[in-house]
Amino acid sequence: MELDDQICSRARLARDARFDGKFFIGVLTTRIYCRPICRARTSKECNVRYFPSAAAAAEAGFRPCLRCRPECSPGTNAWVGTRNTVSRALQLISERGLEDGGVEALSERLGIGSRHLRRLFLRHLGATPSAVAQTGRLHFAKKLIDETNLPMMQVALSSGFGCVRRFNEAIRSVYRRTPTQIRALAPRAPDQPQNQYLFHLHYRPPYNWKRVLQFLAVHLTPGVESVDSNGYSRCFSVNGAAGDFSVSHEPEKNALAVRVHFGDPRSLFFIIERIRAMFDLNADWEVIAKTLRSDSALARLGDTEEGLRVPGCWSAFELTTRAILEQHVSLERVAALTSQLVKAFGRPFSATEKLAHLFPTPESLAAANLASAGLPQAKAAAINAFARAVCEGQIKFEGITDSDAFLRQLCETPGIERSTAQYVAMRALRDPDAFPAADAVLRSIAGASTTRELERRAEAWRPWRAYAAILLWQSASNIPAQRAAQQSRPASIGDSRPMKPDRESAAHLGSRQGDRMKKRKTGMKFFAGLFALAAAATMFGGIRPAGSRADDENTVGVLDAQYQEAVKKNDVATMERILADDFVLVTGNGRKQTKADLLKESSSGEITYEHQEDTDRTVRVWNDAAVVTALLWAKGAQKGKSFDYKLWFSDVYVRTPSGWRYVFGQASRPLEATP
């Protein structure tokens, strides 16, 4: 990695925390290397050198600063977000170090020679793989010395040194002090109960803790994980031993406070690295935002969601199991199903009332009768098949060097969709370029009518498409709040009169839609009063738009996508929230349904969808009324009878004091052939 000395110099002089961990400063007069934020007396420019990694500084003969503690800096981010050899090697080293066969075994797993791997590390990081791994062990040992009261023997074993002698020699050669002398110089760590440890894991600001916590709260596993105002907590198992940890935010330190309760200190390195990945602490938002801001829509969203992260997971098996349950099911229902699964097949755990079970192992789910825990038959079969694939070694989550091959293997498992596999890649594999383009909300917010169209647009977001997905999802959750805030503003005098609808635009849209129907031979005639209804809604709504027309189109598009997703999942709560009380739906065969009819049909669960996707979506807004038109493909079963058809639909939304509401819908007859 080539460093720009001028940029490094400015960051050093400003002690800019955004550059923490991106480079290290070697002071020639003291032979000490520091972080850019070090509060020591500023050295002259002629007396410093810049290194791309701590290992490179150590290889050049510099020792770590005891004041700024380089071991506390966020992870080196130079290669995060790329799929090159160095990136994959760093990830494998962070998972297991070089314990399994050293550099030779690592290079073999990467499919290259060991000499070439060393050359790549020297070129880009300034140090060999062995030096990078050794520096990581030393930094973690220093962290244990400073932040815990563990005996030195346990510190040596926990940080990956085979014996105390090797540990003492390594510490003395690097820090020029013994471990005992280093502990005497550090502030005394507060006493902790037995088998409990407190660590501070630093990040590169900004860090959007609120959004990370919100995301984890929505997707948590009841009984295994918990989110409250204090932070996040969960129980876990490592090598058959159970423990738990909690995470809270300390923004004044640019760090997360992690409290671990676990009986075997030898696993602390693995636990801390897993938590660091889970909360995406190595991400560099400034670099990510620079790419995403090339898209004007993402630039606007990024300005309101600074420091966004992609939340990871503790267990890839647990995440994938829950993701299978989330397919075509509302999140409320998923939480109930997951809770039932954990209670029936998980191991009891007694940390707190909210952390009562360990998540079931693959072995316990492979042949289990999951239907006995209340899971639908299709979900139970898919989880059984997935668990068997993990037990038989067909699917492995550790040591992955080819994420594309892994995703193909995952999609071959019955019951796992492509979008689910991409979601797993985002959170479990920590692939920053994973992107579930088939997600309806993503397509709607991005203004794409098809999955392929969204994929083409997302090419400009590489290699950070996972962050783009999180950004779009979060913006969708913001829309109701934004609209409520807009509508709470005092109206101007001109807003007191109802606005006249744009009749010419409505007539033109009706003509275009009619032409399209004829060309595609749908055999459908739009109701003559459709746009009259939109006009009437505008005239009597009395709520004038607070934002731009584009904002309204985006809001309605997202809301309609959420409604279609709720129908697919039989999510009654979401449907009830979006539908107006006097809603009416008229289908092509002349059937009329009210809001009560739809909610009753959905709550009965008599319709199940295998596939539901709309294309050619258009959204048009006239002041306080909007019309959404799209071609829908639906496939599934109703009362045991399968169906597979395409049809056109139009949905009318009206702005009300409480937001947009779906007031009228109409659908064509099923098409005889794909238009």
C-alpha positions in Angstrom: 0.0 0.0 0.0 1.4 3.4 -1.0 0.9 6.2 1.6 0.7 9.8 0.7 3.1 11.5 3.1 1.4 14.9 2.8 -2.0 13.4 3.8 -0.4 11.4 6.6 1.3 14.5 7.9 -1.9 16.6 8.0 -3.7 13.8 9.8 -0.9 13.4 12.3 -0.7 17.1 13.1 -4.5 17.3 13.4 -4.6 14.0 15.4 -7.6 13.1 13.3 -9.4 10.0 14.7 -10.8 9.1 11.2 -7.3 8.0 10.3 -6.7 5.9 13.4 -5.5 2.5 12.3 -5.1 3.5 8.6 -1.3 4.2 9.1 1.3 4.3 11.9 4.0 6.8 12.7 7.5 5.7 13.4 9.6 8.3 15.4 13.3 8.0 14.3 14.7 9.6 17.5 13.0 7.2 19.9 12.4 4.2 17.6 8.8 4.1 18.8 5.7 3.8 16.6 2.4 5.5 17.4 -1.1 6.0 16.2 -2.1 9.2 14.4 -4.1 10.2 17.5 -1.2 9.9 20.0 -1.2 12.8 22.5 2.6 12.7 22.9 4.7 15.8 21.9 4.5 16.3 18.2 7.8 15.3 16.4 9.3 17.2 13.6 8.4 16.0 10.1 12.0 15.1 9.3 12.0 12.7 12.3 9.0 10.6 11.4 8.3 7.7 8.9 4.8 6.4 7.9 3.9 2.7 7.8 0.8 1.1 6.4 0.5 -1.4 9.3 1.7 -2.0 12.8 3.5 -5.1 11.6 5.5 -3.0 9.1 6.6 -0.6 11.8 7.7 -3.5 14.0 9.6 -5.1 11.1 11.4 -1.8 10.6 12.7 -2.0 14.2 10.2 0.3 16.0 8.5 -0.7 19.2 4.9 0.2 20.2 4.1 3.3 22.1 3.0 2.7 25.7 1.0 5.9 25.7 -1.3 5.6 22.7 -1.3 1.8 22.7 -1.4 0.8 19.0 -3.0 -2.5 20.0 -6.2 -0.5 20.7 -6.5 1.0 17.2 -9.2 -0.1 14.8 -8.2 -2.9 12.4 -6.1 -2.1 9.4 -8.7 -1.3 6.7 -6.5 -1.0 3.6 -7.8 -4.2 2.0 -11.4 -4.3 3.4 -13.9 -4.3 0.6 -11.8 -6.0 -2.0 -11.7 -9.7 -3.0 -8.0 -9.9 -3.6 -5.6 -12.4 -2.1 -4.3 -10.1 0.7 -7.8 -9.3 1.9 -8.7 -13.0 2.1 -5.5 -13.9 3.8 -6.0 -11.1 6.4 -9.5 -12.5 7.2 -8.1 -16.0 7.6 -5.4 -14.8 9.9 -7.9 -12.9 12.0 -10.0 -16.0 12.4 -7.3 -18.5 13.4 -3.9 -16.8 13.1 -1.3 -19.2 11.6 -2.0 -22.1 14.0 -3.0 -24.6 11.3 0.2 -25.2 9.3 1.7 -21.7 9.2 2.2 -19.7 6.0 2.5 -22.8 3.8 -1.0 -24.0 4.8 -2.4 -20.5 4.4 -1.0 -20.0 0.9 -2.3 -23.5 -0.1 -5.8 -22.6 1.0 -5.5 -19.4 -1.1 -4.3 -21.3 -4.1 -0.9 -19.6 -4.5 2.7 -20.3 -3.5 4.0 -19.2 -0.1 6.8 -17.1 -1.7 4.3 -15.2 -3.8 2.0 -14.6 -0.7 5.0 -13.2 1.2 5.8 -10.9 -1.7 2.2 -9.6 -1.8 2.2 -8.9 2.0 5.6 -7.1 1.8 4.4 -5.0 -1.2 1.0 -4.0 0.3 1.4 -4.2 4.1 5.2 -3.9 4.5 5.4 -7.1 6.5 5.2 -10.9 6.0 2.2 -13.0 7.0 4.1 -14.3 10.0 5.0 -10.8 11.1 1.3 -9.7 10.8 0.1 -12.7 12.8 2.9 -12.2 15.5 2.0 -8.5 15.8 -1.6 -9.4 16.3 -0.8 -11.9 19.1 1.5 -9.3 20.8 -1.1 -6.6 20.6 -3.8 -8.8 22.1 -1.4 -9.9 24.8 -0.7 -6.2 25.6 -4.4 -5.6 25.8 -4.8 -8.4 28.3 -1.9 -7.1 30.4 -3.4 -3.6 30.5 -7.1 -4.3 30.7 -7.4 -7.5 32.8 -5.9 -8.9 36.0 -5.2 -12.3 34.4 -2.1 -14.1 35.6 0.7 -13.9 33.0 0.5 -17.6 32.3 -3.1 -17.3 31.2 -2.2 -14.1 29.2 0.4 -16.1 27.3 -2.0 -18.9 26.5 -4.9 -16.6 25.7 -2.8 -14.6 23.2 -1.7 -17.7 21.3 1.8 -18.2 22.7 2.6 -21.9 23.4 4.5 -21.2 26.6 5.3 -18.5 29.1 9.0 -18.4 28.1 8.2 -17.6 24.5 5.7 -15.0 25.6 8.2 -13.3 28.0 10.8 -13.2 25.3 8.5 -11.7 22.6 7.2 -9.0 25.0 10.7 -8.1 26.2 12.1 -7.9 22.6 9.3 -5.6 21.4 8.5 -3.4 24.4 11.9 -3.5 26.0 10.1 -4.3 29.3 8.9 -7.4 31.0 5.1 -8.1 31.1 5.1 -7.4 34.8 6.8 -4.0 34.3 4.3 -3.1 31.6 1.4 -3.9 33.9 2.9 -1.8 36.7 3.0 1.2 34.3 -0.6 0.9 33.2 -3.5 2.2 35.1 -4.8 -0.6 37.4 -7.6 -2.5 35.7 -10.8 -2.6 37.9 -11.4 -5.8 39.6 -13.9 -8.0 37.9 -15.9 -11.0 39.2 -14.4 -14.4 38.4 -14.3 -15.3 34.7 -15.5 -11.8 33.7 -13.5 -9.4 31.5 -14.0 -5.8 30.3 -12.5 -4.7 27.0 -12.7 -1.5 25.0 -12.8 -2.0 21.3 -12.1 1.1 19.3 -13.6 2.2 16.0 -12.8 4.8 13.4 -15.5 7.5 13.7 -18.2 8.3 12.8 -20.1 5.2 14.1 -23.9 5.0 13.9 -24.5 3.0 17.0 -28.2 3.8 17.1 -28.7 2.2 13.6 -26.6 -0.9 14.4 -28.7 -1.5 17.6 -32.0 -1.0 15.7 -31.0 -3.5 13.1 -29.9 -6.1 15.6 -33.1 -5.6 17.6 -35.3 -6.3 14.6 -33.4 -9.5 13.7 -32.5 -10.9 17.1 -33.1 -14.5 18.3 -35.4 -14.3 21.4 -33.9 -16.1 24.3 -30.4 -16.0 22.8 -30.0 -12.3 22.2 -31.3 -9.2 23.8 -31.3 -5.5 22.9 -32.3 -2.7 25.3 -31.4 0.9 26.0 -28.1 -0.1 27.5 -26.9 -2.1 24.4 -26.7 -5.6 23.1 -26.1 -8.9 24.9 -26.2 -12.6 24.0 -25.1 -16.0 25.1 -22.9 -18.3 23.1 -20.9 -21.5 23.1 -17.2 -22.0 22.2 -15.7 -25.5 22.2 -18.6 -26.8 24.2 -18.3 -24.2 26.9 -21.1 -21.6 27.4 -20.7 -17.9 28.1 -22.3 -14.5 27.4 -21.2 -11.0 26.6 -22.8 -7.5 26.5 -21.8 -4.5 24.4 -22.5 -0.8 25.1 -21.3 2.4 23.5 -18.8 4.9 24.9 -18.8 7.6 22.2 -16.4 9.8 24.2 -13.7 7.1 23.7 -14.7 6.2 20.2 -15.1 2.7 21.5 -17.5 -0.1 22.4 -17.3 -1.5 26.0 -17.5 -5.3 25.8 -18.1 -7.3 29.0 -17.3 -11.0 28.5 -18.3 -13.8 30.9 -16.5 -17.0 29.9 -14.7 -19.7 31.8 -11.8 -20.4 29.4 -9.5 -17.4 28.8 -7.7 -19.2 26.0 -10.8 -18.4 23.8 -10.7 -14.7 24.5 -8.8 -13.8 21.3 -11.4 -15.7 19.2 -14.3 -14.1 21.1 -13.0 -10.5 20.8 -12.2 -10.9 17.1 -15.7 -12.3 16.5 -17.3 -9.3 18.3 -15.1 -6.9 16.4 -16.4 -8.3 13.1 -20.0 -8.5 14.4 -20.1 -4.8 15.0 -18.0 -3.9 11.9 -15.5 -2.0 13.8 -12.8 -2.0 11.1 -15.0 -0.2 8.5 -13.9 3.2 7.2 -17.0 5.2 6.5 -15.2 8.0 4.8 -13.9 5.6 2.1 -17.2 3.9 1.8 -19.2 7.1 1.6 -16.9 8.5 -1.1 -18.0 5.6 -3.5 -21.7 5.7 -2.5 -21.9 9.5 -3.0 -21.2 9.0 -6.7 -24.9 8.1 -6.8 -27.0 11.3 -6.1 -29.8 9.4 -4.4 -27.4 7.5 -2.1 -25.5 10.8 -1.4 -28.7 12.3 0.0 -29.3 9.3 2.2 -25.7 9.1 3.3 -25.7 12.6 4.6 -28.4 11.6 7.1 -27.0 8.2 8.0 -23.3 9.0 8.6 -21.2 6.2 10.1 -23.5 3.4 9.0 -22.2 -0.2 9.5 -23.2 -3.6 8.2 -24.1 -5.6 11.4 -22.5 -9.1 11.4 -23.5 -12.1 13.5 -22.0 -14.4 16.1 -23.0 -17.6 14.4 -23.4 -18.1 10.7 -25.5 -21.2 11.2 -27.9 -19.4 13.5 -28.2 -16.4 11.1 -28.9 -18.7 8.1 -31.5 -20.7 10.0 -33.3 -17.5 11.0 -33.0 -16.2 7.4 -34.7 -19.3 6.1 -37.6 -18.6 8.6 -37.7 -14.9 7.4 -38.5 -15.9 3.8 -42.1 -14.8 3.0 -42.9 -14.5 6.7 -43.4 -11.3 8.8 -40.7 -10.4 11.3 -43.2 -10.8 14.2 -44.0 -14.3 13.1 -40.3 -15.1 12.6 -39.6 -14.0 16.2 -42.3 -16.4 17.5 -41.1 -19.3 15.4 -37.4 -18.7 16.4 -38.4 -18.6 20.0 -40.3 -21.9 19.7 -37.3 -23.5 17.9 -34.8 -22.3 20.6 -37.0 -23.4 23.5 -37.6 -26.9 22.0 -34.1 -27.7 20.8 -31.7 -25.3 22.4 -29.6 -26.0 25.5 -30.8 -24.2 28.6 -28.7 -21.3 29.8 -29.2 -19.1 32.9 -27.3 -15.9 32.4 -30.3 -13.6 32.7 -34.0 -13.8 32.2 -33.7 -12.7 28.5 -30.7 -15.1 27.8 -32.2 -18.4 28.6 -31.0 -20.8 25.9 -28.1 -21.5 23.6 -29.0 -21.7 19.9 -29.5 -25.3 18.7 -26.5 -27.0 17.1 -26.6 -28.4 13.5 -26.6 -31.9 14.9 -29.7 -31.2 17.0 -31.7 -29.8 14.1 -30.5 -32.2 11.3 -33.0 -34.9 12.0 -35.3 -33.2 14.5 -39.1 -33.1 14.1 -39.3 -29.3 13.8 -43.0 -29.3 13.0 -43.5 -30.3 16.7 -42.2 -26.9 17.6 -44.8 -25.2 15.5 -42.7 -24.6 12.3 -44.5 -24.8 9.0 -43.7 -28.0 7.1 -41.8 -26.2 4.3 -39.7 -24.3 6.7 -39.0 -27.4 8.8 -37.8 -29.3 5.7 -35.6 -26.5 4.6 -33.9 -26.2 8.0 -33.5 -30.0 8.3 -31.8 -30.0 4.9 -29.5 -27.1 5.7 -28.5 -28.6 9.1 -27.7 -31.9 7.4 -25.5 -30.2 4.8 -23.6 -28.4 7.6 -23.1 -31.7 9.5 -21.9 -33.6 6.4 -19.4 -30.8 5.6 -21.1 -29.8 2.4 -21.5 -26.3 3.7 -18.7 -24.8 5.8 -18.7 -21.3 7.2 -15.1 -21.2 8.4 -12.0 -20.4 6.2 -14.0 -19.4 3.1 -11.7 -18.1 0.3 -14.2 -18.2 -2.6 -17.5 -16.5 -1.6 -19.0 -17.1 -5.0 -18.5 -20.8 -4.8 -19.9 -20.8 -1.2 -23.0 -19.0 -2.3 -23.6 -21.4 -5.2 -23.4 -24.3 -2.7 -25.7 -22.5 -0.3 -28.3 -21.9 -3.0 -28.3 -25.6 -4.0 -29.7 -26.4 -0.5 -33.5 -26.8 -0.9 -35.5 -23.9 0.5 -32.7 -21.3 0.4 -33.3 -18.5 -2.1 -30.7 -16.4 -3.8 -31.6 -13.2 -1.9 -31.2 -15.2 1.4 -27.8 -16.3 0.3 -26.7 -12.8 -0.4 -28.1 -11.7 3.0 -26.0 -14.4 4.6 -22.9 -13.2 2.7 -23.5 -9.7 3.9 -23.7 -10.5 7.6 -22.0 -13.9 8.1 -19.2 -13.8 5.5 -18.7 -10.0 6.0 -18.7 -9.6 2.3 -18.9 -5.8 1.7 -20.1 -6.3 -1.9 -22.9 -8.8 -1.2 -26.2 -7.4 -2.5 -29.7 -8.9 -2.3 -31.0 -7.2 -5.4 -34.3 -9.2 -5.4 -35.5 -7.4 -2.3 -38.7 -5.5 -3.1 -38.0 -2.6 -0.8 -34.5 -2.1 -2.2 -35.8 -2.1 -5.8 -38.6 0.4 -4.9 -36.4 2.9 -3.1 -33.8 2.7 -5.8 -36.5 3.3 -8.4 -35.7 0.0 -10.3 -38.6 -1.9 -11.8 -36.7 -5.2 -12.1 -33.9 -7.1 -10.2 -31.7 -6.9 -13.3 -32.1 -3.1 -13.5 -31.2 -2.7 -9.9 -28.1 -4.9 -10.3 -27.0 -2.8 -13.3 -27.3 0.4 -11.3 -25.6 -1.1 -8.2 -22.4 -1.8 -10.3 -21.4 1.8 -9.5 -21.6 1.0 -5.8 -18.9 -1.7 -5.8 -17.2 -2.8 -3.7 -19.6 -1.4 -1.0 -23.0 -2.7 -2.2 -23.7 -4.2 1.2 -23.5 -0.8 2.8 -25.7 0.6 0.0 -28.3 -2.1 0.9 -28.2 -1.2 4.6 -28.5 2.5 3.7 -31.5 1.9 1.5 -33.2 -0.3 4.2 -32.6 2.3 6.9 -34.0 5.1 4.7 -37.2 3.0 4.2 -37.6 2.8 7.9 -37.2 6.6 8.2 -39.9 7.5 5.8 -42.9 7.4 8.1 -41.1 9.5 10.7 -40.0 11.9 8.1 -43.5 12.3 6.7 -44.9 12.8 10.2 -42.4 15.5 10.9 -43.2 17.2 7.6 -46.9 17.1 8.3 -46.5 18.5 11.8 -45.1 21.8 10.3 -47.5 24.8 10.4 -49.3 25.2 7.0 -48.9 28.4 5.1 -51.9 30.5 4.2 -51.9 29.1 0.7 -52.1 25.6 2.1 -55.5 26.1 3.5 -57.3 25.7 0.2 -57.5 22.3 -1.5 -55.2 21.9 -4.5 -56.6 21.2 -8.0 -55.4 18.0 -9.5 -53.2 18.0 -12.6 -55.9 16.7 -14.9 -53.9 16.9 -18.1 -51.1 14.8 -16.5 -53.7 12.3 -15.3 -55.4 12.0 -18.7 -52.0 11.6 -20.3 -51.0 8.8 -17.9 -54.3 7.1 -18.5 -53.7 7.2 -22.2 -50.2 5.8 -21.9 -51.4 3.0 -19.6 -54.3 2.2 -21.9 -51.9 2.0 -24.9 -49.6 -0.3 -23.0 -52.4 -2.6 -22.0 -53.5 -2.9 -25.7 -50.0 -3.5 -27.0 -49.5 -6.3 -24.5 -52.9 -7.9 -25.1 -54.0 -7.9 -21.5 -57.6 -7.7 -22.4 -58.1 -5.4 -19.5 -60.0 -2.1 -19.4 -59.2 0.4 -16.7 -62.2 1.7 -14.8 -63.4 5.0 -16.2 -63.5 6.5 -12.7 -59.9 5.6 -11.6 -58.4 9.0 -12.2 -61.6 10.7 -11.1 -61.1 8.9 -7.8 -57.5 10.3 -7.6 -58.8 13.7 -8.4 -61.6 13.5 -5.8 -59.1 12.3 -3.2 -56.9 15.3 -3.9 -59.8 17.7 -3.8 -61.1 16.5 -0.4 -57.8 15.4 1.2 -56.8 19.0 2.1 -53.2 17.9 2.9 -50.7 19.6 0.7 -47.3 17.9 0.0 -44.5 19.1 2.3 -41.7 17.6 0.2 -41.0 17.5 -3.5 -42.9 15.3 -6.0 -39.9 13.0 -6.3 -39.9 12.5 -2.5 -43.6 11.7 -2.6 -43.1 9.2 -5.4 -40.3 7.6 -3.4 -42.4 7.4 -0.3 -45.4 5.9 -2.0 -43.2 3.4 -3.9 -41.7 2.2 -0.7 -45.0 1.9 1.0 -46.5 -0.1 -1.9 -43.5 -2.4 -1.9 -44.0 -2.9 1.8 -47.6 -3.7 1.3 -46.9 -6.3 -1.5 -44.2 -7.9 0.8 -46.8 -8.0 3.7 -49.3 -9.8 1.4 -46.7 -12.3 0.4 -45.9 -13.0 4.1 -49.5 -12.8 5.4 -48.3 -9.9 7.6 -51.7 -8.7 8.9 -50.3 -5.9 11.1 -48.5 -4.2 8.2 -51.4 -4.6 5.9 -53.8 -3.1 8.5 -51.4 -0.1 9.0 -51.2 0.7 5.2 -54.9 0.0 4.2 -57.4 2.8 4.6 -60.5 1.9 6.6 -62.8 2.3 3.6 -60.4 0.5 1.2 -61.9 -1.4 -1.8 -60.3 -3.9 -4.2 -61.9 -4.9 -7.5 -60.4 -7.8 -9.4 -60.7 -8.6 -13.1 -63.4 -11.2 -12.6 -65.6 -8.6 -10.9 -64.9 -9.7 -7.3 -65.0 -6.9 -4.7 -63.1 -7.0 -1.4 -62.9 -4.7 1.6 -60.2 -4.1 4.1 -61.9 -6.6 6.5 -62.0 -9.2 3.8 -58.3 -9.0 3.0 -57.2 -9.1 6.6 -59.4 -12.1 7.3 -58.1 -13.9 4.3 -54.5 -13.1 5.2 -54.9 -14.1 8.9 -56.3 -17.5 7.9 -53.2 -18.3 6.0 -55.1 -20.1 3.3 -52.9 -18.4 0.6 -49.2 -19.2 0.6 -46.8 -17.6 -1.9 -43.8 -19.3 -3.3 -43.0 -16.3 -5.5 -44.4 -12.8 -5.9 -42.5 -10.1 -7.8 -43.6 -7.0 -9.7 -42.0 -5.4 -12.7 -42.6 -2.4 -15.0 -43.5 -0.4 -11.9 -44.5 3.2 -12.3 -45.5 5.7 -9.6 -47.3 9.0 -10.3 -48.3 11.6 -7.8 -50.7 14.5 -8.1 -50.6 16.6 -5.0 -52.4 14.4 -2.4 -53.1 11.4 -4.6 -50.8 8.8 -6.1 -51.2 5.8 -8.5 -48.9 2.8 -8.6 -49.1 0.5 -11.6 -47.1 -2.7 -12.1 -47.1 -6.1 -13.7 -47.3 -8.8 -11.0 -46.1 -12.4 -11.1 -47.7 -14.5 -8.4 -47.0 -18.2 -7.7 -48.2 -20.3 -4.8 -51.2 -22.2 -3.4 -54.7 -21.4 -2.1 -56.5 -24.0 0.0 -54.1 -26.6 -1.4 -54.7 -25.6 -5.1 -51.6 -24.2 -6.8 -51.6 -21.1 -9.0 -49.1 -19.4 -11.3 -50.1 -16.3 -13.2 -49.2 -12.7 -14.2 -51.6 -9.7 -14.1 -51.6 -5.9 -14.1 -52.6 -4.0 -11.0 -53.1 -0.3 -10.1 -53.1 0.9 -6.5 -54.4 4.4 -5.5 -52.9 6.1 -2.4 -54.2 9.2 -0.7 -52.3 11.5 1.7 -54.0 11.7 5.1 -53.0 13.5 8.3 -51.4 10.2 9.5 -49.5 9.6 6.2 -50.2 7.9 2.9 -53.0 5.3 2.9 -53.9 2.7 0.3 -57.6 3.4 -0.6 -58.4 1.6 -3.9 -56.9 -1.2 -5.8 -57.8 -2.9 -9.1 -56.4 -5.9 -10.9 -56.7 -7.3 -14.4 -57.6 -10.9 -15.2 -54.6 -13.3 -15.3 -52.7 -12.8 -18.6 -52.9 -15.6 -21.1 -49.3 -15.1 -22.1 -46.3 -13.2 -20.8 -46.5 -9.7 -22.3 
